[in-house]
Amino acid sequence: MRTYLSVIAFLCFFSAASFAQKKKADLIIHSATIVDVATGKTIPHKIIVINGNKITAVADQQQLGFYTSKKIINAKGKYIMPGLWDMHMHFGGGDTLIEENKNLLPLYVVNGITSIRDCAADLSPAVLQWRKEINEGKLTGPTIFTAGPKLEGFRSIWVGDIEVDNSSQLHKAIDSLQKLKVDFVKITDNTMKPELYLEALTEVRLTGLQITGHIPAALTLTEVSNAGLSAVEHISYLLRAGNKNEKEFADKISAGNMTAKQYNQLLLQQFDTVAAMQVYRHLAKNGTAVVPTLSISFTTAYLDQDTHQFDEQLQYIGKGLRNTYAWRIERAAKDTGEAITYRHQLIERAAGLLPLLLKAGVKIIAGTDAGYLNSFVYPGFALHKELELMVQYGLTNQQALTAAVINGPAFLGKQKLYGSVAPGKMADLLLLNENPLKQISATKTIYTVILKGEVFDRARLDAMLLEIKRKAAAE
């Protein structure tokens, strides 16, 4: 009897000691199947342990007993992957639209986008403030990486630019951007002098910042890549590489003997794959990436076939932002039949470059161009369309996911914190009902979003959608 009691006492002591030794966690997700985007494989029966805004452990299901938490998510039958990144979007439209733009922040979260890259407009002070508040946990929204105001030449058509016309002004502009602590620099070519554009690329890169942008018609892809362009925004620019005499034609454009549109029309007829691959390999060697932004291109190119007037997503967009869509709609409506055919041909040919770029080793980064001005490219929703278009035009599901969760963070030097479900990474996660490696549209089957360790279950996400809709209707 004494022996029996001793055994019972020992077992009770051992059980109590084991419980006392359990590691506390803020959140435990168990029975999960991890989507390893880097390898293209799934890893079943895993637990993910989260403390604060970081993943602190990823272990086999059998080790669940070693941890304890008041918050536990049973992810049986679910697929867990890193949160999505939209690496090209815009806040803008002037001070009167600040609140409408702010209302877009939860729309990204609802769609599983946990980080965004604001590619410049005219609301930089507000965006910088939102970035700060989100980082401090005072505002709900995706992590914001912003360019602040972009670089342009004098009398640009864009509002909110920093306009420069010489080297002195350029250096002052770069200094001002550094003082704002921007995450990268955006440059466009509406009125920027070609030689100043090249100087801007080199000078910005010397600061350690990345610089991305549009490509002046008077410069070749090789020239801008050599000067330091970090990424080309919009895939249509990559068509130029298909001209064996790209420099010759760039000079003609510079001299006013040919328009950029005429040049593109010529390329549609005479695109040379061998010449293009030579340029693409050079871009890859220099580390110049590409953000295709297929969403905006396809939407505007095919407005003749779909006016988007009855899109369900319109109910989440404020009236002021919807009004900014008008200029693209009106411009497209004025196109002749020939111009419409050209629009279709241009985007179809440009999108078809994706496999060539990958073969050459160019990094593809997912971005949508969603936001003000860009008609019917809906923040949050558009990234799922972007991934579907990438797959439709030649990428595998894994390659598309890589563009949305690995290449974006790596481009901004954040790969140590993002890009996989692993210890030390930020707890920005998606729980999906279906496997996105099998079907890319599965990214839309969102069960739960984890944002910096905070849980947004389906009920909460649906409530957020209703609130976004309410605010949009009231604006």
Helices and strands as residue ranges (DSSP letters): H 2-20, E 23-24, E 27-36, E 41-51, E 54-60, G 61-66, E 67-68, E 72-74, E 79-82, E 84-90, G 95-97, H 98-102, H 105-110, E 113-118, H 124-135, E 143-146, E 151-152, E 162-163, H 167-179, E 185-187, H 194-206, E 211-213, H 221-227, E 231-233, G 235-242, H 246-254, H 260-270, H 273-286, E 289-291, H 294-301, G 312-316, H 319-323, H 326-333, H 337-351, H 354-360, E 370-371, H 381-392, H 397-405, H 407-411, E 429-432, G 440-444, E 446-451, E 454-457, H 458-474
